[in-house]
Amino acid sequence: MIANSAIQEEDDDFEPNMDVDPDKLEEVETARVQIRQLMHEQQRAADYEKRLMRKLQMLDADLASKREEVEGLQRSLNLERNKFAEEYKSEKRERETKAKTQEERIREYLTEVLYTKPKHKGKVGEFNLDTVLVSFVKPNESFRYNLAFRVDAGTSIAQLRNSTCKYWGVSSDNFILRTMANNKCQDDNKVKDCFKQGEIAQLRLEMRRESAEPPTEEELKAIQPKKRAGRKQGQPRYNAKGVEQIQKFGENYASQLRRMGGVYFLLKLRDTKPSEHAAKINLRNLLIYAALVVLSATVYMMRRPAGDAYWCAKGIEDMVTISTPRPGVNSCNDPALCVPRFQEIRTHTEMWDWMNYTLPELFWKEGASSPTLETYNVLLGYFSIRIQNVKTPTSTTEYCVNNARLVTDIGLANPEANISCYPRTVTSSTQRTSVYPELSLYWKNQTSAIQADAQATVRGLSNPGVFRTVEENQAKGIGWINGWVASYDPSGYSVDYRMSVSDADDAKEIFRQDLAFFRSAGWIDTSTRVMMLSFTTYNFDYDQWTASDFILEMPADAELFPSFSVKPFRPRIYETRAELTFTYIDYVRVAIGIYILIFIGWSERQHKVRNHKAGFNYHTSLAGIMDLGLVVFMFVTLIWRSATFHSQPTSEFLAKVNDAGRTLGFTSMRQLAWEYNTVFVLDGIAMIFLMYRMITFFRLSHSVYLLWRAVGQALKMFVFTTLIFVPSLAGFIVVSTALFGRYLFGFSSLGQTSMSTMKLLAGNLDPQVLERDVVVGVISTVALYLLLTFFLLNVFVTIFVDAYYVIRLTSTQPADKWDGQRIRDWVLPGVCVSIFQAVWPSRKSEGD
């Protein structure tokens, strides 16, 4: 043992070099000592780990006890904090339970007293009046209340009147009692002396009417006590059987009610539960929505000032749609000597004259004494003329749909007629995409010479003889255009001309030279279905851009149909300090929208749950739909504006459209203008949602609440009735299309006929309908008016009136009185009211 201990001490004192590689150890004793040292270190590390684990367990146990102690203290603290509230609630529940039990006991005792007939000891055969029925109609109401009173031989009219007035809560000084024969009962008379022989024992409580004239002799006689003479012993002075029937509401009364179906079913309706809508309407939410209304209206009116867009577009329309004199004519006093206005173009000849004489004068006019298009507008870049042509038929019947055989027969019968069918519309299969060789070569020759002055080069980059695909034109901002006849994609043949040039007279000559060659090359002919003129301007007075498109549609076998679209816009709305402020207001509106979506939505759902309804019912109600639509549209408009109108500065748009280096050609701004105006449309829809949501707050007024419920009740029947009349309206549309579709453009298709029918419903009769067929036009118009306008309007009025009276009669809960206490509870938050109720009694007790 001594040796071992000595060796252990030696091992403890010996500290071998642990960094030496074990493979390099040469002495066995040194290796043994190192092994023993390592095993000793391992044992010490294991012991230390065990001690740490025991200590960690002790700390966990101590932490758990501390946590339980803290949680216990928190529960105790919460109990102490809520002690007074819980005691108050407990006392309130106890008082309510006692009051309810006491009320039920009182009702039981009163029922037993009122409806138990007391024993009467009197003379044999004598009949005494013990019950009288009193009827009362409250002021401003139409419902009659009936109440049976117990009386005895000594009960006077004054006592009965005081009791009835006290029961109904009215002043006895303002009311009197009358019999069913309309006779007034004197206060000093006995109740039993007020009825004649066989008269029903029923009185009416009515308001006293002041009269300056003294009562007549008949009235004085009628109010005197009734004598008992002429009555047999034991026979009552009044109709006891009639009183019994009134009190019991026998079969006769029920059978009479069944004859009046509305009243009978109205009496069968159960009392509706009082609405709890006012509990969820608080001042905080009202102020939030009111602030949202003010911010939305302000930012909309500041971004789109009233009249600016109209007058900016009106200037373009008035300048382009003018009539110009032909060469050699000074004025347009004689319409035959002038080129027709754009809206009056009907033939290809008038179209070429307008392009040859009017169009150059719009953009290249120097030294004009009167204002021109360039006087108030900056002409940006190029104007573009784009056309879409259909394929020329290779055979007589290639594009004949249902009449190929007939066309063949006509062609054989008359070979010189050269009859063939052209495609009626432009589609992917009928559109011409081949190159015009002569026209393409001409354009390349004309644009091969590059001038030193870029502003003197009037021709653009687009080759009118080469077809441009949808993708190529969409890259230049050209989008779909809707006309009256059809919708047209961005593809087609196009040619561009710069609007601002250094030599306007030279530009006119070049343009007219090109038009002459285009006409001779058949660029626009019978295969053309549409010609579109597009350009962009900037008005420095209104700070508005305009994207203008003037369309000439050329249907097959029909005259030309002109239309135009001028869309004011701004390419960027994030440059000036005012525009930055409007953007910040948008952020505030979105923040309010998030609050509405999260907090108000949660509060509304909780209100539904508290009233034993599913929380999802909020999302199907008008308030939920308005909130969701409002928030969605606010988010959409903000994201759309940020993504589209915050991307590039206005200078980049100007450089791109002007194309000073002649590298891009014509760039259309129509798509950007459409997005700009569409965002404002979405702002208007969001404002509609917001204003309808504001109406829900006005339901605090009882009258508004009743009207709100009446409209909701009527809407159900409105939808049903409208669905009934939809087939009739659809039949009129189909019949009108068949009768007038071949004569009038307003009835040429089902869509156009639908719009014309709506105008007829409003009383706007197209005189051309009567010019074409007077008899059919008059019959159709009168039938449409009688069936839809007259009958449908009266049905809707009847539905609403019926719904209003049902709501008025079934809503028996009285209107809340807005006294000082109610206004204070509504204005202040619930926490403030609770603190006030908790602090005020203690202060009062301290003062005592």
GUVOSE-575143 format. One record per residue (C-alpha): residue in one letter; x, y, z. Coordinates in steps of 0.25 Angstrom, whole numbers, plus 5000, padded with zeros to 4 digits. Layout:
<rs>
aXYZ;...
</rs>
This chain:
<rs>
m500050005000;i501150095003;a501850064990;n500550094982;s500250224989;a501650264986;i501550224972;q500150304971;e500850424977;e501950414968;d500950404956;d500250534961;d501450604962;f501950554949;e501450644937;p501850574924;n501950654912;m500550634906;d500850694893;v501850584889;d501250484879;p501050354886;d501650284874;k502950354877;l503050304891;e504250214893;e504150184908;v503150084914;e503050144927;t502850284922;a501650234913;r501050164925;v501150284934;q500450364923;i499350264921;r499150274936;q499150424936;l498050424925;m497150324932;h497250404944;e496850534936;q495750454930;q495250414944;r495350554949;a494550614937;a493450504939;d493350544954;y493250694951;e492150664940;k491350594951;r491450704961;l491050804950;m489850724946;r489450714961;k489550864962;l488750884950;q487650794955;m487650874968;l487551004960;d486450954952;a485650914964;d485951044971;l485551124958;a484251034957;s483851074972;k484151224969;r483351214956;e482151154964;e482351254975;v482251374964;e481051314957;g480351294970;l480651444974;q480151484960;r478851414962;s478751474976;l479051614970;n477951584959;l476951544969;e477251664977;r477151754965;n475851694960;k475251674974;f474351794973;a473951774959;e473651624962;e472851664975;y472151774967;k471751674956;s471351574967;e470451674974;k469851714961;r469551574957;e468951554971;r468151674970;e467651644956;t467251494961;k466551554973;a465851654965;k465451554954;t464951454965;q464151564972;e463551614959;e463151464956;r462551454970;i461851584969;r461251544955;e460751414961;y460051484973;l459551594964;t459051484954;e458351414965;v457751544971;l457251594957;y456751474951;t456051414964;k454651454965;p454351494980;k453251434987;h452051524987;k450951524998;g449751604993;k448351594991;v447751474984;g447551504969;e448451634969;f449551644959;n450751734962;l451751784952;d453151734955;t453951744943;v454151864932;l454951864920;v455851994917;s456352014903;f457552114901;v458252154888;k459652224891;p459952354884;n460652344871;e460352194871;s459252114864;f459151984873;r458051974883;y458351924897;n457251854905;l457251844920;a456251774929;f456051844943;r455351784955;v454251884961;d453251884972;a451951954974;g452652074980;t453752094970;s453652234963;i454052274950;a455152364956;q455752244963;l455752164950;r456352274942;n457452294952;s457752144952;t457852134937;c458652254935;k459652214945;y459752074939;w460052134925;g460952244930;v460152364926;s459552484933;s458152464938;d457852614936;n458052604921;f457152484919;i455652444921;l454852314920;r453752294910;t452752184907;m452752114894;a451552204890;n452552324891;n451852374904;k452852444914;c452752384928;q452752484940;d453752464951;d452752464962;n451952354955;k452052204959;v452552114949;k451352024950;d450452144946;c451152174933;f450552064924;k449152054918;q448251934918;g449051824910;e450251914907;i451651854907;a452451884919;q453551954912;l454252084913;r455252164905;l456352244911;e456452374902;m457152504902;r456352624908;r455952724897;e455852864901;s454552924896;a454053064898;e452553034895;p451752984907;p451152844906;t449852824899;e448552764906;e448752634899;e450252624904;l449752664918;k448752554918;a449652454913;i450652474924;q449652454935;p449652334943;k448752224937;k447452194944;r447052044948;a445652054944;g445051954934;r446051844938;k445551704943;q446051654956;g447351574954;q447651634940;p448951714938;r448851854933;y449951824923;n450351714912;a451051614921;k451251524910;g451851624901;v452851654912;e453251514913;q453451494898;i454351624898;q455151574910;k455351434904;f455551474890;g454651364885;e454451294871;n453651414865;y454851504867;a455851414861;s454951384849;q454851534846;l456351544847;r456551434837;r455851514827;m456951624828;g458151534825;g459151644827;v458751684841;y458451534845;f459851494841;l460451614847;l459851574860;k460451434858;l461851494857;r462751474869;d463451594876;t464751614869;k465951624878;p466451764880;s467651794871;e469051804877;h469551884865;a469752014874;a470751944883;k471851924873;i471752064868;n472752154875;l473252294874;r474752244871;n474252164858;l473352274854;l474552374854;i475452274847;y474552254836;a474252404835;a475752434834;l475852334823;v474752404816;v475452544817;l476752484813;s476252414801;a475352524796;t476552624798;v477552544791;y476652514779;m476252654777;m477652704778;r478252604768;r477052614758;p476552764759;a475152784754;g475152824739;d476652804736;a476552674729;y475252714721;w475852844716;c477152784713;a476452674704;k475452774699;g476552854693;i477152734685;e475752694680;d475352834675;m476652854668;v476652724661;t475152714658;i475152834649;s474752864635;t475852924626;p475652994612;r476152924600;p477352984592;g476953124586;v475853144596;n475953244607;s474853204616;c473853094619;n472553174617;d472153074606;p472252934612;a472452874598;l473752954596;c474352894609;v474852764614;p473852694624;r474152694638;f474752564644;q473352524650;e472652544636;i473652454628;r472852344621;t473552304608;h474952274604;t475052394596;e474752484608;m475752404616;w476852434606;d476452584605;w476452594621;m477852534621;n478352614610;y477852754614;t477452754628;l478452664635;p479752744630;e479152874635;l478952814649;f480452784651;w481152874641;k480553014641;e481453134641;g481053284643;a479653254646;s478853364652;s477853284660;p478253184671;t478653044666;l478952914672;e480352954675;t479953084682;y479553024695;n480152884694;v481552824692;l481552724680;l482452614685;g483152524676;y482352464664;f480952434660;s480652294654;i479752244644;r479452104645;i478552014637;q478051874637;n477751804624;v477051664621;k477651574611;t477251584596;p476451464592;t477151374582;s475851314577;t474451364576;t473951284587;e475151274597;y474551354608;c473051324605;v472451264618;n471051214614;n470851274600;a471951204592;r471051144582;l470251264580;v471451344577;t471951244567;d470651244560;i470551394559;g472051394554;l471751294543;a470451374539;n471251504538;p472751484537;e473051634535;a472451664549;n473751614556;i473051574569;s473851524581;c473751514596;y474651594605;p474851554620;r473851634628;t474751644640;v476251644644;t476651514650;s477951434651;s477551354639;t476951464630;q477951584633;r478951614623;t480451604627;s481151604614;v482151714609;y481751824600;p482951814591;e482851944583;l482452024595;s483551964604;l484551994593;y484052134592;w484152164607;k485552104607;n486052204596;q485352324602;t486052294616;s487352254611;a487952394611;i488252444625;q488152594628;a489052664637;d487952734644;a487052634651;q485952734653;a485852744638;t485652594636;v484152574636;r484052424633;g484152324644;l484652184645;s483452104642;n483352044628;p481952054623;g482151934614;v482651834625;f481651774634;r481951794649;t481451684659;v480751694672;e482051674680;e482851784672;n481751884674;q481451854689;a482951884691;k482652024686;g481452034696;i480452014686;g479251934691;w477851894688;i476851994683;n475351974684;g474452034673;w472952034670;v473051914660;a474151824667;s475451824675;y476751834669;d478151774673;p479451854672;s479951794659;g479851854645;y480551934635;s480952074641;v481752204637;d482252314646;y482452454644;r483152554653;m482152664657;s483252774661;v484152804649;s485052924645;d484352934632;a482852924632;d482552944618;d483552844613;a482952744623;k481552764617;e482152744603;i482852614607;f481552564614;r480652594602;q481652524593;d481652404602;l480152394602;a480052404587;f480952284586;f480252214597;r478952234590;s479452184576;a480152064583;g478752024589;w479252034603;i477852074608;d476752004599;t475551914600;s476351814608;t476651914619;r475751904631;v476352014640;m477252134640;m477752194653;l478452324655;s479152334669;f480052444675;t480452494688;t480452644693;y480752714706;n479952834711;f480752934719;d479553004725;y478852884731;d480152804733;q479552694726;w479952594715;t478952544705;a478952414697;s478052434685;d477552324676;f476652354664;i476052234657;l475352214644;e474752074643;m474352024629;p473351914630;a473151824618;d472051884609;a471852004618;e472252144619;l473352184628;f473152204643;p473952304650;s474252304665;f475352364674;s475952354688;v476752464696;k477252414709;p477952524718;f478952464728;r480252484735;p481452394733;r481952414747;i481352464760;y482452464770;e483352584766;t482752714773;r482652734788;a481152734787;e481152604780;l482052544791;t481052594801;f479952514793;t480852394794;y480952404809;i479452424810;d479352294802;y480252224812;v479352274824;r478152224817;v478752084815;a479152084830;i477652124833;g477252004824;i478151914832;y477451954845;i476151934839;l476451794833;i477051744846;f476451824858;i475151864854;g474951734847;w475251654859;s474351744867;e473151724858;r473351574858;q473451574873;h472151654873;k471451544865;v471951434874;r471451514886;n470051514880;h470051364877;k470451374862;a471551324854;g472751424853;f472751394838;n471351464837;y472151594838;h472851564824;t471551534818;s470851664823;l470851794816;a471851854826;g472851744824;i472751744809;m472951894809;d474151884818;l474851774810;g474551844797;l475051974802;v476351914808;v476651834795;f476451954786;m477352044794;f478451944794;v478251914779;t478252064775;l479552094784;i480251974778;w479852004764;r480252154765;s481652114772;a481952014761;t481552094749;f481652244752;h482852244761;s483852164752;q484452274742;p484552424743;t483752514734;s485052554726;e485252404722;f483852394717;l484052524709;a485452474703;k484752344699;v483552404692;n484352514685;d485352424680;a486352534677;g487452434672;r486452364663;t486652224668;l485352184674;g484252244665;f482852264670;t482552224684;s481052214688;m480652254702;r479252204701;q479452084711;l480052174721;a478852274720;w477952154721;e478552114734;y478552254739;n477052274737;t476752134742;v477452154755;f476552274758;v475352194754;l475752094765;d475952214775;g474452244772;i474052104774;a474752104788;m474052234791;i472752174788;f473052064798;l473452164808;m472252244807;y471352124808;r472152084821;m471852224827;i470352204826;t470452084835;f470952184846;f469652264845;r468852154850;l469052214863;s467852294860;h466552204861;s465952264849;v467152234840;y467252094846;l465752064842;l466052114828;w467252034827;r466551904831;a465351934822;v466351954810;g466951814814;q465651754815;a465251804801;l466451764794;k466151624796;m464851644788;f465551734778;v466451624774;f465351524772;t464451624765;t465651664756;l465951524752;i464451504748;f464551624738;v465951584732;p465251494722;s464351604718;l465451694716;a466351594709;g465151564699;f464951714696;i466451724693;v466451604683;v465151654677;s465651804675;t466951744669;a466151664659;l465251784656;f466251904655;g467651834654;r467751854639;y467352004640;l467952064652;f469352054658;g468752054672;f468051924669;s469151864661;s469551764672;l469051704685;g470051794693;q469551924685;t468151884686;s468351864701;m468852014703;s467752064694;t466651984702;m467152054715;k467052184708;l465652154704;l465352114719;a465852254723;g464852324712;n465952354702;l465352304689;d466152304677;p465352374666;q465952284655;v465152164661;l463852234657;e464452284644;r464652134640;d463452074645;v462352154652;v461452044656;v462451944661;g463252064668;v462052114675;i461551974679;s462951934684;t463152064692;v461752064698;a461851914702;l463251934708;y462852054716;l461551984721;l462251854725;l463551904730;t463552054733;f462052064738;f461851934744;l463251904749;l463352034756;n462052024763;v462451884768;f463751934773;v462952044781;t461951944786;i463051854791;f463751964798;v462552024805;d462151884809;a463551854815;y463551994822;y462151974829;v462551824833;i463851884840;r463051994846;l462051904852;t462951794856;s464051884862;t463451904876;q464651944883;p464652094887;a465652184882;d466852214891;k466852344898;w468252414896;d468352484910;g469652524916;q469952394922;r469852314909;i470652414901;r471752414912;d471752254911;w471752264896;v472852364895;l473852314905;p474552184904;g474052064913;v475252074921;c475052224925;v473552194928;s473952074937;i475052164944;f473952274946;q472952184951;a473952124961;v474552254966;w473352344966;p472552264977;s473852264986;r473952414985;k472552434989;s472652345001;e473952415005;g473152545004;d472052495013;
</rs>
